[in-house]
Amino acid sequence: MEYPLTYDRGTTSTLDLQDFWGAVWLRSTNIDIMMEDLAARVASDPDLGDKVIIAPLAFSEGINTVANGEYSKHRTLLLHRYERDVKENKKERTIFGGNVGSSHWVGGTIDFIQKTIEFGDSFPGCSSRHEN
């Protein structure tokens, strides 16, 4: 039976969930659905809800826009929103996913207390930590 699902970028159905159990590639839609579910779980956790931002893929797309030299409020509205949330609400960490080379997914976290950025990768030896 198919059921509709709504997430940050639109709507889909439970049929998209079959991708998680099959041999097909995960799509951006799949990752955003997982991140939205994770965000709801984190928000309901009294120890994490006020401290952690779970960002959709649009966050990493915004980072790519900045990396290309286009940091303006108009072009990176989501990044500006998160910047305000970190400063005003004292968020400690942002967790996000990203796509590398249109073929590989990685997870990342920005720790605003430790001033670090870390990437987790399923490939051996590919995870990294950057400090400010």
C-alpha positions as a Markdown table, in Angstrom:
| # | Residue | x | y | z |
|---|---|---|---|---|
| 1 | Met | 0.0 | 0.0 | 0.0 |
| 2 | Glu | 1.3 | 3.5 | -0.9 |
| 3 | Tyr | 1.0 | 6.5 | 1.4 |
| 4 | Pro | 1.8 | 10.1 | 0.8 |
| 5 | Leu | 4.8 | 11.7 | 2.6 |
| 6 | Thr | 5.5 | 15.4 | 2.9 |
| 7 | Tyr | 9.0 | 16.7 | 3.6 |
| 8 | Asp | 10.9 | 20.0 | 3.3 |
| 9 | Arg | 11.3 | 20.0 | -0.5 |
| 10 | Gly | 7.9 | 18.6 | -1.4 |
| 11 | Thr | 5.8 | 15.5 | -1.4 |
| 12 | Thr | 6.5 | 11.9 | -2.3 |
| 13 | Ser | 5.1 | 8.5 | -1.3 |
| 14 | Thr | 6.1 | 5.5 | 0.7 |
| 15 | Leu | 7.2 | 3.9 | -2.5 |
| 16 | Asp | 10.3 | 6.0 | -2.4 |
| 17 | Leu | 11.2 | 4.2 | 0.8 |
| 18 | Gln | 11.9 | 1.0 | -1.1 |
| 19 | Asp | 15.1 | 2.6 | -2.3 |
| 20 | Phe | 16.5 | 2.2 | 1.1 |
| 21 | Trp | 16.2 | -1.6 | 0.9 |
| 22 | Gly | 17.1 | -2.1 | -2.7 |
| 23 | Ala | 20.1 | -2.0 | -4.8 |
| 24 | Val | 19.3 | 1.4 | -6.3 |
| 25 | Trp | 21.2 | 4.7 | -5.7 |
| 26 | Leu | 19.9 | 7.0 | -3.0 |
| 27 | Arg | 18.5 | 10.2 | -4.3 |
| 28 | Ser | 18.4 | 13.7 | -2.8 |
| 29 | Thr | 14.8 | 13.1 | -2.0 |
| 30 | Asn | 15.7 | 10.0 | 0.1 |
| 31 | Ile | 18.4 | 11.9 | 2.0 |
| 32 | Asp | 16.1 | 14.9 | 2.7 |
| 33 | Ile | 13.4 | 12.5 | 4.0 |
| 34 | Met | 15.9 | 10.9 | 6.4 |
| 35 | Met | 17.2 | 14.3 | 7.5 |
| 36 | Glu | 13.7 | 15.5 | 8.2 |
| 37 | Asp | 12.9 | 12.5 | 10.3 |
| 38 | Leu | 16.2 | 12.9 | 12.2 |
| 39 | Ala | 15.4 | 16.6 | 12.8 |
| 40 | Ala | 12.0 | 15.6 | 14.3 |
| 41 | Arg | 13.7 | 13.1 | 16.6 |
| 42 | Val | 16.4 | 15.6 | 17.7 |
| 43 | Ala | 13.8 | 18.3 | 18.3 |
| 44 | Ser | 11.8 | 16.0 | 20.6 |
| 45 | Asp | 14.9 | 15.1 | 22.6 |
| 46 | Pro | 15.2 | 17.4 | 25.6 |
| 47 | Asp | 19.1 | 17.1 | 25.7 |
| 48 | Leu | 19.5 | 17.9 | 22.0 |
| 49 | Gly | 16.5 | 19.9 | 20.7 |
| 50 | Asp | 17.8 | 23.3 | 21.8 |
| 51 | Lys | 21.4 | 22.7 | 20.8 |
| 52 | Val | 21.4 | 20.9 | 17.5 |
| 53 | Ile | 20.4 | 21.9 | 13.9 |
| 54 | Ile | 19.7 | 19.0 | 11.5 |
| 55 | Ala | 20.0 | 20.6 | 8.1 |
| 56 | Pro | 18.5 | 19.5 | 4.7 |
| 57 | Leu | 20.6 | 19.1 | 1.6 |
| 58 | Ala | 19.9 | 22.8 | 0.8 |
| 59 | Phe | 22.4 | 23.6 | 3.5 |
| 60 | Ser | 25.3 | 21.9 | 1.7 |
| 61 | Glu | 24.2 | 23.4 | -1.6 |
| 62 | Gly | 24.4 | 26.8 | 0.2 |
| 63 | Ile | 28.0 | 26.0 | 1.3 |
| 64 | Asn | 28.8 | 25.2 | -2.4 |
| 65 | Thr | 27.4 | 28.5 | -3.4 |
| 66 | Val | 29.6 | 30.3 | -0.9 |
| 67 | Ala | 32.6 | 28.3 | -2.0 |
| 68 | Asn | 32.0 | 29.7 | -5.5 |
| 69 | Gly | 32.2 | 33.2 | -4.1 |
| 70 | Glu | 28.5 | 34.0 | -4.0 |
| 71 | Tyr | 27.8 | 34.8 | -0.3 |
| 72 | Ser | 24.8 | 37.1 | -0.3 |
| 73 | Lys | 21.6 | 36.9 | 1.7 |
| 74 | His | 19.6 | 36.5 | -1.5 |
| 75 | Arg | 21.7 | 33.6 | -2.8 |
| 76 | Thr | 22.2 | 31.8 | 0.6 |
| 77 | Leu | 19.1 | 32.6 | 2.6 |
| 78 | Leu | 19.2 | 29.3 | 4.4 |
| 79 | Leu | 22.8 | 29.8 | 5.6 |
| 80 | His | 21.8 | 33.3 | 6.9 |
| 81 | Arg | 18.8 | 31.8 | 8.7 |
| 82 | Tyr | 21.1 | 29.2 | 10.4 |
| 83 | Glu | 23.7 | 31.8 | 11.2 |
| 84 | Arg | 21.0 | 33.8 | 13.0 |
| 85 | Asp | 19.8 | 30.7 | 14.8 |
| 86 | Val | 23.3 | 29.8 | 16.0 |
| 87 | Lys | 23.9 | 33.3 | 17.3 |
| 88 | Glu | 20.5 | 34.1 | 18.8 |
| 89 | Asn | 19.5 | 30.6 | 20.1 |
| 90 | Lys | 23.0 | 29.5 | 21.0 |
| 91 | Lys | 22.9 | 26.4 | 18.8 |
| 92 | Glu | 26.0 | 24.3 | 19.4 |
| 93 | Arg | 26.1 | 22.0 | 16.4 |
| 94 | Thr | 24.8 | 21.6 | 12.8 |
| 95 | Ile | 24.6 | 18.2 | 11.3 |
| 96 | Phe | 24.2 | 17.9 | 7.5 |
| 97 | Gly | 24.6 | 15.6 | 4.5 |
| 98 | Gly | 26.3 | 16.3 | 1.3 |
| 99 | Asn | 26.9 | 14.8 | -2.1 |
| 100 | Val | 30.4 | 14.4 | -3.5 |
| 101 | Gly | 30.8 | 14.2 | -7.3 |
| 102 | Ser | 27.2 | 13.4 | -7.8 |
| 103 | Ser | 27.9 | 9.8 | -6.8 |
| 104 | His | 28.7 | 9.6 | -3.1 |
| 105 | Trp | 27.0 | 10.8 | 0.2 |
| 106 | Val | 28.9 | 12.0 | 3.2 |
| 107 | Gly | 27.8 | 13.3 | 6.6 |
| 108 | Gly | 29.1 | 16.4 | 8.2 |
| 109 | Thr | 28.9 | 18.3 | 11.5 |
| 110 | Ile | 29.9 | 21.8 | 12.5 |
| 111 | Asp | 30.7 | 22.1 | 16.2 |
| 112 | Phe | 30.4 | 25.8 | 17.1 |
| 113 | Ile | 31.8 | 25.2 | 20.7 |
| 114 | Gln | 34.9 | 23.3 | 19.6 |
| 115 | Lys | 35.1 | 25.3 | 16.4 |
| 116 | Thr | 35.5 | 22.2 | 14.3 |
| 117 | Ile | 34.1 | 20.8 | 11.1 |
| 118 | Glu | 34.1 | 17.0 | 10.7 |
| 119 | Phe | 33.1 | 14.8 | 7.7 |
| 120 | Gly | 32.2 | 11.1 | 8.0 |
| 121 | Asp | 32.6 | 8.9 | 5.1 |
| 122 | Ser | 31.9 | 5.2 | 4.6 |
| 123 | Phe | 35.1 | 4.8 | 2.6 |
| 124 | Pro | 38.1 | 3.8 | 4.8 |
| 125 | Gly | 40.5 | 6.7 | 5.6 |
| 126 | Cys | 38.3 | 9.4 | 4.0 |
| 127 | Ser | 36.8 | 11.0 | 7.2 |
| 128 | Ser | 38.4 | 14.2 | 8.3 |
| 129 | Arg | 38.4 | 17.0 | 11.0 |
| 130 | His | 39.2 | 20.6 | 10.4 |
| 131 | Glu | 39.8 | 23.1 | 13.3 |
| 132 | Asn | 39.6 | 26.8 | 13.3 |
